[in-house]
Amino acid sequence: MSCCNSGRCCVQTSKPKILVVIFDLDGTLLDTERATRGVLGEFLAKYGKVLDKEKEKKKTLGKTLKESSAAIVKDYDLPLTPDQFIQEIIPMYQEKWINAKALPGANRLIKHLYDHGIPIALASNSTRDYIDLKISHQKGWKERFSVILGSDQVKAGKPSGDLFEEAAKRLGVDAAHCLVIEDSLVGVKAANAAKMEVVAVPPQSETGSSTLANTVLHSLLEFQPELWGLPPFEDWIDNALSIEPIYLSGRYLNGFLHEATEDGTSALPDQAFGVFFGRAEVDAHWTFKVVVCVGRDLECSSNHQKVIKIYIVDGADVCLSNQQMKLEILGYIKSLASKETTSIDGQVLEEYNSIARGFMDLPIFKEDSRRFLFGKNGCL
């Protein structure tokens, strides 16, 4: 498997047929990092320490609990052993795991593979009991995975290939017939060690995984099963896909949504990237259909962080300026190539508007209690 210039995968007929799919959990299927954000900082504050966010994300992503705990105890010179640290902090994490949400496209992909009889496995550097706790809040997950493995059930966790090799063994297939889906460089290295095909869906901090994976996606919504010889999705309607709603809020200014969150970080999942559509409520009064472009705008974001550009469907003559906005993202249209920005030319925007307009006029999206305003003159 290799990547074409378009960023999509190209099937090579010499590759063995994929028979099973093995998933990582945290950051790949489940947004546990966002749900538990702030826990480590709160814990360290009890010992008079200040969290270095960037350093910790790089040091802990993809690591086993024991490895990351030992590193934290050492880095912050905590008066604890790694085991004591785990014992004290895990209850704080457990309280937050119930709030962890499936990442965009995760439920869809799990259900699709299961419904088509493709065995799926879960192989995580978390311990097995913690995996069970995390997925217990996700409807249907435990029943759909044929194999669930934690790092405490094998000799060594990732980047060793042990987890993936054991999953293949329990599924009764050769490694060559396994596809791994991962988010971290550590996980991609483990898949390479197990001699398996691997798709990476990394956060921005894990761009190094792109050089080792067979292909790299921004989101599970971009995954095309047929490129791996798996049954294709059948849930697209007129070039659009209904997704589990994503809710954001902030200040709408100069065409962009500037999020308002308590900790100053985005509420947008890492695996949300591309062209979407949904509803925007402005100042708790006006509601519009919108096209939402999530990407990196080189003109408006010097550090290339994610930005959220809002285009009002059929609202070219509506002027919004510095308004409070609540955004409900309901559907997905397409991915963005890595070099694309959130700026869309008129002809392409009209195509997206047409897709969004048609899809949201379907009965499943209509809400009689809402009033949509299009083409009204003047500024709000």
C-alpha atoms as one frame of an Amber mdcrd trajectory, in Angstrom:
protein
   0.000   0.000   0.000   1.289   3.434  -0.899   0.012   7.002  -1.003  -1.010
   8.773  -4.198  -0.435  12.475  -4.785  -4.020  13.081  -3.679  -3.188  11.705
  -0.249  -5.420   8.680  -0.708  -4.194   5.118  -0.667  -3.430   3.145  -3.779
  -4.058  -0.595  -3.703  -1.231  -2.806  -4.860  -2.540  -6.163  -6.025   0.494
  -7.979  -4.627  -0.562  -7.170  -1.067  -2.295  -9.950   0.937  -6.023  -9.523
   1.551  -6.945  -7.723   4.768  -9.079 -10.036   6.907  -9.131  -8.239  10.290
  -8.720  -4.709  11.628  -6.927  -3.937  14.895  -7.585  -0.600  16.588  -5.733
   1.426  19.158  -8.090   3.018  21.708  -7.026   6.356  23.216  -6.755   9.081
  20.595  -7.770   6.721  17.795 -11.316   5.729  18.724 -11.901   7.525  22.009
 -11.159  11.150  22.898  -9.899  10.397  26.395  -7.206  13.077  26.220  -9.777
  15.852  25.876 -12.074  14.343  28.516  -9.273  14.125  31.085  -7.552  17.393
  30.245  -6.568  19.217  33.402  -6.287  16.133  35.612  -2.489  15.966  35.612
  -2.153  19.704  36.206  -4.553  19.488  39.135  -2.635  16.558  40.577   0.755
  18.255  40.244  -0.562  21.428  41.871  -1.118  19.447  45.088   2.643  18.947
  45.177   3.479  22.531  44.252   4.393  21.669  40.655   3.321  23.357  37.411
   2.432  21.266  34.370   4.426  21.699  31.162   1.634  20.828  28.692   3.684
  20.460  25.546   6.373  18.366  27.184   3.882  15.987  28.776   1.907  15.424
  25.584   5.055  14.383  23.756   6.311  12.227  26.618   3.097  10.340  27.383
   1.334   9.884  24.025   1.206   6.203  23.173   3.209   5.123  26.241   2.174
   2.472  28.770   0.888   3.700  32.120   4.033   2.530  33.893   6.323   4.249
  31.395   4.504   7.572  31.467   4.153   7.487  35.256   7.869   6.865  35.772
   8.685   9.757  33.436   6.334  12.163  35.234   7.630  11.236  38.697  11.195
  11.809  37.521  10.558  15.021  35.539   8.668  16.736  38.360  10.734  15.259
  41.188   7.621  13.992  42.943   7.986  12.396  46.406   6.295   9.253  45.116
   7.157   5.983  43.484   5.580   5.412  40.051   3.200   2.882  41.652   2.141
   5.410  44.302   1.620   8.012  41.599  -0.650   5.611  39.680  -2.604   4.726
  42.801  -3.268   8.395  43.590  -4.051   9.752  40.126  -6.065   6.950  38.498
  -9.253   7.643  40.520  -9.119  11.222  39.195  -8.933   9.926  35.628 -11.701
   7.386  36.195 -14.124  10.155  37.143 -13.484  11.765  33.731 -13.535   8.670
  31.495 -17.326   8.593  31.613 -17.259  11.882  29.667 -14.945  10.618  26.909
 -16.615  10.692  23.504 -16.030   8.582  20.430 -13.934  10.446  17.868 -15.577
  11.405  14.556 -16.130   8.323  12.426 -15.238   5.813  15.162 -18.727   4.441
  15.869 -19.487   4.383  12.168 -16.378   2.342  11.307 -16.731  -0.105  14.208
 -20.375  -0.802  13.347 -19.657  -1.068   9.611 -16.922  -3.686  10.020 -18.908
  -5.653  12.584 -22.065  -5.640  10.449 -20.071  -6.966   7.465 -18.519  -9.790
   9.457 -14.977  -8.343   9.593 -13.388  -9.337  12.924 -12.063  -6.355  14.869
  -9.699  -6.186  17.820  -8.720  -3.546  20.353  -5.035  -3.419  21.362  -4.081
  -0.618  23.746  -1.134   0.325  25.935  -3.668   0.841  28.734  -4.133  -2.055
  31.124  -7.058  -4.368  30.429  -9.145  -3.254  33.406  -8.780   0.402  32.411
  -9.737  -0.433  28.819 -12.904  -2.131  30.087 -13.790   0.924  32.167 -13.267
   3.313  29.256 -15.308   1.373  26.706 -18.086   0.496  29.162 -19.532   3.953
  28.474 -19.590   3.377  24.685 -22.688   1.592  23.439 -21.986  -1.693  21.658
 -18.193  -1.533  21.746 -17.507  -4.415  24.104 -19.851  -6.709  22.175 -18.396
  -5.886  18.769 -14.708  -6.447  19.470 -13.670 -10.077  19.021 -10.455  -9.487
  20.976  -9.572  -6.836  23.578  -5.980  -6.643  24.817  -4.137  -4.427  27.274
  -0.388  -4.023  27.730  -0.539  -6.019  30.965  -1.556  -9.103  28.964   1.626
  -9.318  26.882   5.353  -9.308  27.543   5.878  -5.725  26.374   3.627  -2.854
  25.310   4.067  -0.654  22.241   6.408   0.082  20.450   6.973  -3.674  20.761
   4.798  -5.617  18.319   3.617  -7.991  21.060   0.107  -6.542  21.410  -0.652
  -6.723  17.710   0.957 -10.143  17.307  -1.113 -11.525  20.193  -4.295  -9.997
  18.741  -3.605 -11.675  15.386  -2.903 -14.970  17.138  -6.208 -14.834  19.027
  -8.062 -13.944  15.834  -6.398 -16.858  14.054  -4.903 -14.843  11.177  -1.417
 -14.167   9.889   0.061 -10.714  10.495   0.105 -10.051   6.750  -3.710 -10.086
   6.734  -4.046  -7.497   9.535  -4.650  -3.770   9.223  -3.801  -1.613  12.242
  -5.331   1.838  12.825  -3.279   4.023  15.173  -2.782   7.642  16.197   0.691
   7.679  17.757   4.216   7.170  16.498   4.710   4.556  19.214   1.704   2.632
  17.895   2.795   2.880  14.263   6.218   1.532  15.249   4.502  -1.377  16.991
   2.498  -2.192  13.864   5.691  -2.066  11.800   7.369  -4.405  14.301   4.467
  -6.827  13.902   4.834  -6.583  10.087   1.262  -5.364   9.629  -0.273  -2.733
   7.362  -0.964   0.468   9.285  -3.106   3.571   8.862  -2.160   6.551  11.031
  -4.691   9.174  12.134  -2.326  11.357  14.159  -2.830  14.577  16.102  -0.658
  17.469  14.986   1.996  16.614  17.592   2.526  13.160  16.054   3.344  14.092
  12.471   6.404  11.816  12.625   4.120   8.792  12.302   3.405   9.759   8.700
   6.820   8.582   7.542   6.300   5.062   8.934   2.618   4.411   8.202   1.293
   2.997   4.928  -1.044   5.948   4.733  -2.032   8.913   6.902  -5.513  10.379
   7.398  -6.730  13.494   9.180  -9.831  11.697  10.398 -11.526   8.303  10.461
 -14.184   9.952   8.298 -11.626   9.834   5.474 -11.085   6.081   5.771 -12.124
   4.167   2.646 -12.502   0.446   3.436 -12.566  -0.588  -0.228  -8.977   0.588
  -0.699  -7.998  -2.213   1.676 -10.237  -4.825   0.094 -12.903  -4.345   2.780
 -16.637  -3.740   2.171 -17.278  -0.092   1.199 -19.465   2.252   3.212 -23.027
   2.603   1.959 -24.203   5.534   4.093 -23.372   8.489   1.852 -26.387  10.470
   0.611 -25.831  12.860  -2.299 -22.132  13.407  -1.522 -22.732  14.015   2.174
 -22.517  11.983   5.346 -24.518  12.370   8.532 -22.265  12.348  11.596 -22.704
  12.409  15.353 -23.205  16.089  16.269 -20.242  18.205  17.366 -21.105  21.254
  19.484 -18.952  24.376  19.617 -19.450  27.944  20.780 -17.553  31.195  20.591
 -17.320  34.561  18.931 -17.937  34.858  15.203 -15.519  37.407  13.778 -14.373
  38.039  10.193 -15.795  34.721   9.024 -14.098  32.613  11.699 -15.395  31.050
  14.903 -13.124  31.888  17.831 -13.957  29.300  20.458 -14.639  30.210  24.063
 -13.506  27.462  26.426 -12.573  27.649  30.091  -9.010  26.414  29.623  -8.381
  28.237  26.345  -8.146  25.014  24.332 -10.404  23.904  21.508 -13.474  21.771
  22.154 -13.081  20.488  18.609 -11.844  16.873  18.470  -8.407  16.342  16.919
 -10.023  14.072  14.344 -12.249  16.776  12.906 -10.730  18.129   9.718 -12.318
  18.963   6.390 -15.557  20.420   5.067 -18.672  19.970   7.216 -22.140  21.477
   7.475 -24.608  22.202  10.231 -26.516  24.936  12.044 -25.277  28.144  13.623
 -27.307  30.063  16.179 -26.325  33.707  16.440 -26.897  35.683  19.655 -29.551
  33.151  20.736 -31.922  34.613  18.143 -31.082  33.844  14.490 -30.359  30.366
  13.125 -28.593  29.679   9.835 -27.555  26.683   7.813 -23.779  26.809   7.428
 -20.866  25.159   5.687 -17.972  24.733   8.132 -14.393  24.379   6.950 -11.996
  23.046   9.572  -8.341  23.198   8.598  -5.246  25.329   8.716  -5.447  28.769
   7.193  -1.949  29.979   6.369  -3.114  33.574   6.045  -4.906  33.737   9.372
  -2.897  31.331  11.506   0.821  31.873  11.552   1.401  28.800  13.704  -0.784
  26.639  11.411  -3.154  25.656  14.220  -6.658  24.539  13.341  -9.105  27.257
  12.394 -12.867  27.117  11.892 -14.230  29.077   8.929 -17.987  29.599   8.708
 -19.845  30.079   5.412 -23.553  30.920   5.666 -25.576  28.909   3.165 -27.507
  31.231   0.825 -26.440  34.102   3.035 -24.036  36.116   0.918 -25.928  39.303
   1.766 -26.083  38.622   5.497 -23.510  40.560   7.468 -22.468  39.235  10.850
 -19.865  41.005  12.902 -18.540  40.112  16.346 -21.535  37.985  17.272 -21.840
  35.212  19.835 -22.372  31.929  17.987 -23.351  28.381  18.899 -22.408  25.836
  16.262 -23.886  22.367  15.728 -21.931  20.348  13.148 -24.189  17.647  11.710
 -22.625  16.381   8.488 -19.419  15.808   6.565 -18.708  16.578   2.913 -15.014
  15.991   2.193 -11.484  15.979   3.505  -8.913  18.674   2.864  -5.545  17.937
   1.312  -2.660  18.886   3.601  -1.840  21.980   1.532  -5.431  23.228   1.306
  -6.630  26.037   3.555 -10.098  27.006   4.758 -10.511  29.576   1.977 -13.020
  28.359  -0.640 -13.616  29.948  -4.049 -17.129  30.880  -5.154 -17.815  27.976
  -7.509 -16.700  25.322  -5.043 -18.557  27.031  -2.198 -21.789  26.957  -4.204
 -21.318  23.208  -4.674 -20.889  22.756  -0.897 -23.866  25.034  -0.215 -26.002
  22.934  -2.529 -24.963  19.707  -0.796 -25.603  21.148   2.668 -28.910  22.715
   1.641 -30.233  19.499   0.118 -29.092  17.265   2.950 -30.473  19.465   5.717
 -33.815  19.701   3.959 -34.235  15.961   4.492 -36.866  15.052   7.121 -34.228
  13.786   9.578 -32.763  17.283   9.847 -35.828  19.508   9.666 -36.915  21.146
  12.881 -40.203  22.985  12.645 -39.454  24.892  15.814 -36.397  26.541  14.216
 -36.567  29.511  11.882 -33.963  29.653   9.131 -33.260  33.041   7.580 -31.724
  33.215   4.138 -31.104  36.194   1.873 -32.209  38.869   4.332 -30.602  42.240
   3.770 -28.630  44.141   6.354 -26.332  43.342   9.252 -27.246  41.539  12.439
